[in-house]
């Protein structure tokens, strides 16, 4: 990419010859506009990041987002500056954790498959050259078994958004297609009824010399015009809805998201084409019906003619709407009930009145720091704040949705593959802060330091699987492959908790003392239990952290907020399906009301004759409602099997609920039948109020 001003970073900036980070930076276009007013003289100026001076050497073009499609970098600095910016006192590039991703541009004509083969050809040699010397045989085997993962970055990278929302958005697209079908069927049935009412007029036009093609064009024009009006209204709603959707799915971002899901020219063109196509397609129904009629038949027809001029086609379209609406209502009901079950789950931790505080190092904040004493003092100070009932440390956010798993095995069985368990780095007081019950043994304490024997606490589920005999306390386990966490003593058992993912009922968790692992003790966070509203103590906690001068507060969220954000996928799916289910009900009610209103209007004289001959209002009402019931029954006969099939296709998206859940099916049926009956009842009730004398004069 060519920069707007200056230059971009080069290999010399990332890998300086003297081994120190190059003090240069490239500004993002938005940052340049906001903080420098778009002044070209910014080149050569000094910018301080974490109190480290960087010389500005370039500005990216507007719209540049780096490798992400959801966020844009404000400032880009060399990778080798990371240790200083992160405030660590250790070289992060010697870590045995794979955390750096490499990006390359393919040469002309080179496919991703070919590039993957080229990387695999030298991958084994690269692993052998970088194999850590302190690895044991098992670790060496796991390291050498690592395979490269090459993916296309043509559309940007954002693992969070794609992993969580690709499937729900495809589902949303399918729902939108069903809504389109319902709307088209609605339009066609209403146009049919309108054309039937104009049968005499259209026959007169034919008798006067108008061709059938001309009449068809007139009817199609009216249909397309209505479709275009709906498309324009839909685009307006889409602009509002897309902004709301974007705010929902990027709620967890710490920086403002640049994701743009607003309708663009491509969406406008697609919508216009679809509006014209559907308007013409479903406007053909009345044109086709009119083309089949004889002009003589139409000239002899008047409003006195008995029966329903809309015919079987109009009724069939209403039945189709009922069937499709049932599919949407069933899906919406399943997703809403699934979300309710997830929200009602007891995660094994008390999320009420707990504040999660994520910390970040100040410039050189960890350099030459007695990290153990620092965090001991920090926890003590926060615990003594007014309104605080307890505090502890953790290297993760409980209920945050992210999990770190490691194989855990009994030290007495070193050849066993181990049980995959969630790994949690916590400090003394963590279980009390989150109200996780201690069943046996002891909690971590402040005497468990880095130079003390390593200890661990197991969840009840994991303890039972590792040691079925029950003698757990004092036994030894291996956690992962890190040599430091082999032959660790089990000192306690706690109740099961869905610490990371509330969807997983059988979670195994191994808790290790974060005070015994200096690497993970850095960039930890606080869990603060309060006596009242947890957000009320956020400012006091922030001031306490600032007063020690080594870290600052990166973010504060309540555990209830974190749990809600972790269920964002289900919330978005349930909200959108509920919205479209309601829209489907509205369309069904409109279509059925329009059809029955027209039918009743055409039969007003017949109703008047019946009432003049002694028919009761109840009988007239039942006669009209019977026709409505027939349409409902036929629609449900088509819709129920379709809804059950659709429910099976979405079974993997619902939680702890059968796709054929009886209560959900009953609720969907009740809602649809109730709305349909009301839509049919209103015009039926209206005709019974007409005076028979007036009805007999009806033309």
N, C-alpha and C positions, 0 to 999 in steps of 0.2 A: 504494500500500500504506500502511496505517495503522501507524505505529511502535508498539512496545510501551511505550516511554517517550520523552518529549520529542518531537522532530521529525526529519524527514529533511532531506537537503540540498536547497537550492532554487537557482533560477537566480541569485539574488544571491550565493550562496556560490561558485558556479562562475565567475561573471563579475563580480568586484568592480569598483567604479567606479574605484578607484585603480590597477588593474592588478596588484595583488599578490594572492597566493593567500589565500583566507579561512582563518583558523586554526581551523576547526571539523572535527569528525569524528563519525561515527555508528558505534557498536559493533555487531558481530554478537552474536546471543543466546549462542552458545557461548562466545565470548571473554569476554563479560560475566559468565557463570557461572563460568568458570575463573579469571579474574583479579580479579574484584570480588565474587565470591560472591553474585551476583544482587542486590547492594545498590542500591535505587532512588536513593540519594544520589549515584550516579555522575555525574548530570547536573551540568555545570559544572566537573567535575574536569579536570585537564590530563593529556593523554596525549602522550608524546614518541615520534615516529616519525622514525627517522634523526636523532635529537637535535633535531627540529623540534617545538615545542610546538603541540598542537592541543587545543581545548576540546571536551569531549564534549557534544553537544547532543541525542543520541538513541540508542535501542537498538532494533534490529529485532526482529520477532517470531520465535519459534522456528520453524525450518524454512525461513527465508528464505535463498535462495541467489543472489540477484541474477539475472544473465542466464545463469548456468551451472547445469546440472543435476548436475554432478559435484563441484563445490567450493563452499564457502560463504565469503563474505568475513568476515574477523575485524574489519577496520577499513576504513571507507569514508571517503575524503577528497575534496575538490574536485579536479577534473582539473587545474586551474591550479597545484596543488601539485606536480605531477609533476616539473618541472625541478629543484626543490630536493631532492626525495626521491631522484631519480636521481643527484644529485651532479654534474650537468653544468655546464659553464661556457658553454653556448650555449642558445638558445631552441629547444626541440624543436618548437614550434608553427610555426616558419618553415621547417621541413624540407620538401623537395619529395616526401617519401615519404608515401603514403597509409597511415596507421596508426591513425587514430581512426575508430571506428564509432559511428554515431548510432542511437538506439533511440527509437521512438515508439509510442504506443498509438493504434490506429485508432478513429475515431469510430463510433458505433452505425450499423450498416448499410453501412459502407464496407468493401469487399473489398480483399484484397491486390493484386489486378489493378488496381483503380481507383487505389489509392494509388501503385502503380508508375507508372501513367500520369501522375499529378499531379507526381511527382518528375521524370520525364523531360521534362515540359513546361518546367521552369525549369533543368534540369541544364546545358544548353549555356550559358545566360547566366551561371550560377554559375562554370563553368569559365573563361569569358572574363574574368570579373572577378578571378579569382584566378590567372591565368596569370603565372608568374614572368617577370620582364622580361629575365633573362639567357638564356632558352632560344633555341636556334637553330631553324631552320625544321623540322628533323626532330623535335626535341623538342616543339615547339609542336603539330605534327600529332599526335604520340602522346598528348600531354596532352589535347588537345581531343577525341580519339577515345575517351577513357575513358567507360565506361558505368556507371551505378549498379547495384548488386546488392542487391535487396530480398528478404529471406527472412523467413519466419515464425519468430518466437522463442517461439511458444506453448509449446513443449516444452523450452525452454532451449537454450543454445548450448554446444557443446563440439566443435570441429572435429576434434580429435585422435581422440576416441572414435568419433565417427560415421564419420569417414573410414576408420578402420582396422578397426572391428569390426562395422559394420552387415552387411556381406556374410557374414562368418564366422558371425554369430549367426543370420542367416536360414538358413544352411546347417545350423547346429546344430538349428534348429527342424525342418527337413526330416528330419534324422537321427532326432530324437526321435519324429517321426511314424512312421518305419519301425520303430523299436524298439517302439512301441505296437502296430503291426500284428503284429509277430512275437510279442509277449507275448500278444496276443489270440488269435492262431492257436494258440499253445501252450496257453492256457487252454481253448480250445474242444476241441482234440484230447484233452487230459487229461480234460475233463468228458465227452466222448464215450466214452472208454474206461471211465470210471467208471460211466456210465449203462448201458453195454453189460453190464458185470459185474453190474449190479443189475436186468437185464432180467426175471428170474424174479420178483424181489421186486415190481417195478412192475406186472407183469401180475397178480400176486396182489391188489395194491391195487385195480386196476381191476375184477377179478372180484368183489371185496367191496363195490363200489359207488363207489369214488373216481372222480371225473370226470377226464378228460384235462387239463382246465384246471387242476385242483388239483395234478396231478402236474407240470405245466409250471411252475406257480408255485413248487413246491418246488425243482425243478431250477434255476430262475432265481434263487431266493433264495440257494442255495448258491453259484452263480456270482458273484452280486453281492457276497456276503460275502467271497469270495476276492479279488475285484477291489478291494473297499474296503480290505482288509488290505494289499494291495500298494500302494494309493494312499497310505495312512498311512505305510508304510515309505519310499515315494518322497519324500513331503514332508519326512521327517526327513533323508534324504540330500540333498534340494534345499537345505535350510537350510545344511548344511555345504558343499555344492558351490558355492552362490552366493557365500559368503564367500571361498572359494578363488579363484573366477573373478574376483571384484572385485579381490582383491589382485593377481592376475596382470595385469589390463588397466590398472590404475592404478599400476603399479610405477614409471613414469617421472615421476610427479607429485612436485614438490618439497614440496608441502604435503599434509597428510592429505586424502584424498578423502572427501566425504560421499555419494558415490554409493551408493544402497541398492538392491541387486538381490535382497534376501531375499524369499521368498514372502509375499504379503500376503493380505487377504481376497478380492481378486479371483482370485488364483492358487488359493487354497483352494477358492473356489466353482467355478472352472473344473475343477479336479482332481476335486472330488467329483462334479460333473455328468458328466465324462468317464468316471470310474470306474463310475458307475451305468449310463451308456449302453452302454459297451463290455461290462460284465458281463452286461447284459440281451441285447445283440445277439449276443454269441458264446455265451451260455448257451442261446440258442434252438436251437443245433445239436442237442444231445442231446434237448431237448424235442420238436423237430420229428421227429427220428428215432423217438422213442418213440411219437409220435402216429400214425405210419404203420404201426405193428406191430399185428397182431391179438393180443388177450389170450391166445387159444388157443395161438398160436405161442409166446408168451412162457412160458406154463405148461408147455409141452412141452420148453422149452429148459433145459439144465442146463450145468454146467461141463464135462460130458463132450462137449458139442457141439464138433465140429471147426471150424476156421476162425478167422478174426479178426473178432470181433463189432464192432470199431470201424469196419469197412467202409471203403469208398472215401473217404468224407468225411474220416475221421481221417487216412488216408494223404495225401489231398490237402492237408490243413492242414500236415502235416509238410513236404511238398514246397514249399509256399508259404514256410515258415520258412527252408528251405534257400536258396531263390531270393533272398529279401530279405536274408538274412545275407551272401550273396555280394556283393550290391550294396554293403553297408556295408564289408565286408572289402576290396573293391577300392578304394573311396574312401579308406579309412584307409591302405592301402598306398601309394596315390599321394601322399597328403599327407605321410606319413612319409618317403618317398623324396625328395620335393621338398624337405623341410626338411633332410634329410641333404646334398643337393646344395648348398643355400644355405650350410650351415655349413662345408662342405668347400671353398668357393670361396676362392681366394687373392685378397684385395682389392687387392693391390699395395702394401699397407702392413703393417708388422709390428706387430700389435696386442699381442703378448706383452710384458709388463713396461713398459707405458706407462700413465701416470696422466693423466687429463684433469681439469683444475682450472678450474672456472668462477669468475670474479671479479665482484664487485659493488662499486660505489663507496660509500664512507662519506659521511656528511653533508658536502656541499661538498668532497668528496674530489678532484674534478677542477678545482676553481675555482683559477685562477691557477697551475696546475701545469704545469711543463715535462714534458709527457707523454712525450716522446721519451727524455729522460734518466732519467725514472722507470722506464720499462719496460726500458731498457737495464740499469739497476742491478738491477731485480728478476730478470731472466733470469740475470744474472751470479751473483747470490747463490744462486738456486735451483740453478744448475748446479754450484756449489761445495759443495753439501750432501753429507754422507757417503751413499754408496749411490746417488747420482744420476749417470747417465752422460751426460746432456744435457738441455737444455730449450729451448723456443721458445714463441712466441706464436701464437695463431690467434683469429679472430673467430667461430669455429664449433666444434662438436664433431665431429671425424672419426668416421665410422661411426655417427653419431647418427641418421641417417635423414632429417634435414632438409636441403634443398638450396636454393640461391639461384642462379637462372639469369639470364644476360644474353646478348644477341646480341653476337657478336664477329665483326668483319670486318677485312679488310686496309684500311689507310688509303689505299692506292692505288686502292681500289674503293669510294668512299664511297656509291655508289648501291645497292650490294649489300645485301640484307636481313640478312646475317650468319648465323652458325651459333650456335644456342642451346648455350651452354656453362655448366657449373657455375662459379661465381665463388668463389674462395677467397682470403680475406685472411690472409696468413701473414707470419711474420718470418724473418730469417736463422736458419738452423739447423733449420728445420721439416723439410726433406727428410731431413736426417741423423737427426733424432729419430725420424721415422716410417719410416726406411729406404726412402725413395723415391729411386731411382737417378737421378743427373744424367747425361744422355746427351751433351749438348753445351752449350757456353757456361758460364755461371757461376751461382752461387747468389746470392740477395739478400745484401747486407752492411749493416753498421751505418752505412755512409756514404750509403746511399740514404735521405735524409731528405725531409721534406715539401717543402723548397725545392729539391730535386734533380730532375732530369728523371725523369719517371715511367717505371718499368720493369715488365716482366711476364715470366712464365715459362709456357710452354705444355706441356701433356701431348703425348706423341708422336702420339696420335690427332688432336688438334685441329691440331697443326702440319702434319700431312700433309694435312688437309682444307683448311686455309687456304692453304698454300703447297706444292702438289704437286711443284713443281720441286725442292724440298729446300733452297733457300737461305733459311733462316729467321732465323738470328742477325743482329740489326741491323735486321730489317724492322720496320715500324710497323703497329700495329693499333688499332682503336677498340673499347673495352670499354663496352657499354651506350650510354646517351645522355648521361651526365654529362659536361659539358665538360672536367672535370679529367682524365678518363680517355680522352681522344681523342688519337690520334697517339702512342701509347705504344710504347716500344722493347722489342722482344723480346730478352732477354739470355740465355735458356737454354731447353733442352728436357729434360723429365724423363719417366720411364717412366709408363705409364698406371696409374691407380689408381682403384678404386671408392671414392672418398673419402666420398661421402654414402650412396649406395644400392648395396648389393652385388648387387642384382638386375639392374642395368643394365650389360651387358658393353661397350657402346660409348661410355662416358662421355667427353665432351670437357671438359677443365678448363683454365681460365685462372687462374693464380696471380698475385696482385698483392701488392705489399709493403704490409703493414698500417701500417708506420711512415710511409708517405707519404699516409695517409688518416686524419686525426685523428678524424673522425667515427666510423669503424669501429675505431679504436684504443681508444676508450673501451669499457668492458664487454667486454674480451677475456678470453681464458683461456690457461692454460699447458698445454703437452704436456710431460710429464716422463718421460724414459726412465730406468729404474733398472737396477741390476745384479741385483736379486732381486725380491722381492715388492713391487709398486708401492704397495700400501696401507700398507706399513711406513714410507714416507717422507711420508705424507699429513699427519701432525701437524707434522713439521718444515717442510713447505711452508707450512702454515697459519700457523705462527709467523713465518716469514720475511715473508709478506704482511702480517701484523698489525704487524710491527716497523716497516714503512715508513709506516703510518698513513693510507694513502689508499684502500685497498680491503680487503675481507674476502672470505674464501672462501665462495662460495655453495653449491657442491657439489663432490664429488670422486668420480669413477668411473674404473674401468679401461677401456681401450678394448675389452677383451674383454666387459665388462659392457655397454658401449654397443652393440656389435655384436649381442649377444644380445637386448637390448631392442629394437633396430631390427627384429629378426625375430620380435617378439612375436606379431604377427598369425598367422604361419605356425606358431609354437609352440603357440598356443592351439588352432588348427584341428587340428593333428596330434595334440595330446594328447587333445582331446575325441573326435575320430574314432577314435583308438586305443581309448579307453575304451569307446565304444559298439560298436565292432567286437568287442571282447572279450565285452561283454555279449550281443551277438547270438550269438556262438559258444556261450556258456553256455546261452542259451535254446534253441538248436537241439539241443544235446546233451541238455538236460533233456527236450525234447519227444520226440526220437527214442528216448531211453532209456525214457521212460514208455510210449510206444506199443509198443515191442518187448518191454518187460517184461510188459506186459499180454497181448500176443499170445502170448508164450511161456508165460505162466502158464495161459492158456486152453487151450493145446495140450500141456500137460504129460503128460496121459494118452496122447495120440497119440505123443509122443516116447518114452514108456515102451514102447508096443507096438512101435514101430520098433526100439528097442534090444533088446527081447526076441526079435524076429525076426532079429536079427543085424546090425542097422545099426551102423556104427562111429561113434564120437564125432565124427570129422572130418566124416563125411557129414551128421550132425545139425547140426554147427556151420555147415557150408557152406549148408545149407538155410535156416537163419535169416539168415545173413549175405547170402545172395542176395537175400532180401527187402529187407534194408537197402540193398544196392547199387542195387536198382531204384528205391527212393525217392530215393537220392542222385542217380542219373542223371537222373531226371525233374526233380528240383529244379534241377539244374545246367542242364538244357536250357532251363528257363525263366529261370534266374538269369543265365546268361552274356550273352544279348542285352540283358537289362535293365541289367546292370552296365556293359556297353560304352556303352549310351546314357547312363547316369548319368555315366560318366567324361567323355563329350563335353560334357555340360552344365557340368562343373566344370573344364574344361580351362583356363579363364582364371585359375584359382586355383592352378595348379601351375607349377613353375619347371623349365625345361630338361628336360622329361620328356613323352613321348608319353602321351596319355590311354589308349592301348592298349598300354602298355608290357608286353612279354611276361613279363619276370621278375616284375613285380607281379601279373599275372594268374596266373602259375604258383604264386606264393607263396600267394595267396588261395585258389586251388583246393586246394593241398596241405593248408593249414591246415584248411579246411572238411571235406575228405574224411577227413582223419585223425581229427578230432574226431568226425565222424559214424560212422565205422567203429568207433571205440572205444566210442561210446555204444551201438551195436548189438551189439558183441562181448560186452560184459559180461553181459547177460541170456542170450545164446546160450551162453556158456561155463558159466553157472550151471546151465542145464538139463541140460547133458551130464554134470554131476557127480551128478545125482539117480539113486538106485538104481532100476532098472526095476521092481522089486517094489513100491517105494513109489509110483512114478509110476502103476502100474496100479491102485492103490487110490485115486488122487487123485480127489476129487469137486470 
